[in-house]
């Protein structure tokens, strides 16, 4: 009877053409239809609060609550409350959000995709419940997909979710992945556009669509965002905390035991002869006077009696933020200003601010910014302080991905020690000013590539970073097509050089970062400072190089190894290189920044501080560049060149920006200015400046490297580059003769 159809009671009734069979217990139930309802968010709020906040310690935003109310009403129907369907769905969403690396605030774009989680859940639901036999959670559904690489060899979001969300078994799978699977190159135009919300004390993603021609209000927001980031960073410093005491290492004098207090510029009105500490933007007024501006107003700055703290420690130039300690002197009328001594908020404040001490805002270490300074090895991060939940680069936040990635890295290092043949050194080879129109550069590259190809395969660098300018002159701006043809021929010659080292093309990633002489920005700038960030070199010129990599990898069988094929990645300037998620963040920037600082830096101190127009407080400091033949960075280094390198590093990291200049000196795309921020500090910064000597030094935990020129000096057959160890976070300048 279990296998036969149900018989008819008599022949008169007849047997059905499609007889019914008994339903077995292990058969899946038929799909139950749900009548969708309109569920108000306020009605779902108590259940969401009980599930997200009390059970999972999450905070749900109003927009996310509206999305969940629509989802529950559509998929659970009228039984969402009586049958407990809504609570089960919300619990599954909360678990998937946690394991996907989302922040404490459940909202779209806060570290995970709520829409993606709901989309996976909806495909595994029937009748308001998870269907048996299917993946019972969003993260299991995500992890069931096979890992894949995109066109640039980057780990896709699916792979990142799978590697992040799985349990104990995934640790073994993650540790089996090759380190280059965790190597990601992020273009400046792909970095999340974060703005600091001063009232909420938190970063939020810009909602407007980026544009190359935004409205003028975006320019104001660009400087306001820079100010807010520096201001909140300064208030987090212990010297500005109300509970901090006296310190012998303080930059400015204290008037009380309650710490330093900043005074807005507008609050100087009516307080003539009093001392104040001001944080503001150095700028030059239309009349040529140096002024200090914040969000409340601006005031003329007199530096004739001031001094830089520490002495000759950093450059100060218009476009930078500075801490100024001095005395306000009120005048009845300020020359060049129609506003009197009692002008209102938002305009020029009458009088002068006599600076006594001036310095850049103090830098903040990366671990303090992310709230990991008290974290012990292999332990969880405390929940107090820091911005660890913010995903600054789109690779996951420190709080969500950091502990997991540290386990993967430590497991990989253990495997390297156990079996050296299965591991490799996590190193980068960095070369700058690779002028392909100079035949000596190709010979120098052959020397470097030949050195590494002679090593064991496991000792090859993870990546070779080649930084422009790739031509000495901006020939791409020629009237005809000769410039484009010549430029392509230079990269064709590079492809022939690379083809001589197939092992490197099979086991390493080559990253190309353009300079100001490279297309297409040089087509209208003629080699002058172009807008930043700038796009990568067009694919039109790189086809032969890509073909060389494809030919080298076609002879390798990848079926028995987890190592991805070697590739060439053409990225923007600046760019970010990450390894193991947020663990290793390496910023790359090509700019003649030291020469620009020497041209535009202001002079502080006594002396003739009056220009031909009679304006006081501004004098350009034009220091000579260090000698070109100096390349050593050891203890016998020239003190002047070493001090200039330290001065350069401190200036950039204290400002927390790769381009702290007025827009007239270095144009910036306003909507993509967040890619220039150095907050939090990266673990390493490649500051490619051919006008400065090669160096490697660490400041506040950030290791800064300048490769200099790949061919050092004129008439010398010497190639120099930097070899960077990501695990030790240290680089060293290498030199070879060829």
Secondary structure, 3 states (H helix, E strand, C coil): CCCCCCCCCCCCCCCCCCCCCCCCCCCCCCCCCCCCCCCCHHHHHHHHHHHHHHHCCCEECHHHHHHHHHHHHHHCHHHHCCCCHHHHHHHHHHHHHHHCCCCCEECCCCCCCHHHHHHHHHCCEECCEECCCCCCCHHHHHHCCCCCECCCCCECHHHHHHHHHCCHHHHHHHHHCCHHHHEEEEEHHHCCCEEEECCCCEEEECCCCCCCCCCCHHHHHHHHHHHHHHHHHHHCCHHHCCCCCCCCCCCCCCCCCCCCCCCCHHHHCCCCCCEEEEEEEEEECCCCCEEEECCCCEEEEECCCCEECCCCCCCCECCCEEEEEEEEECCCECCCCCCECCCCCCCEEEEEEEEEEEECCCCCCHHHHCCCCCCCCCCCCCCCCCCCCCCCCCCCCHHHHHHHHHHHHHHHHHHHHHCHHHCCCCEEEEECCCCCCCHHHHHHHHHHHHHHHCCCHHHCCCEEEEECCCCCCCHHHCCCCHHHHHHHHHHHHHHHHHHCCHHHHHHCEEEEECCCCCCCCHHHHCCCCCCECECCCCHHHCHHHHHHHHHHHCCCCCCCCCCCCCEEEEECECEEEEECCCCEEEEEEECCHHHHHHHHEECCCCCCCECCCCCECCCEECCCCCCCCCCCCCCCCCHHHHHHHHHHHHHHHHHCECCCCCCCCCCECHHHHHHHECCCCCCEEEEECCCCCCEEEEECCEEEEECCCCECCCCCCEEEEEEEECCCCEEEEEEEEC
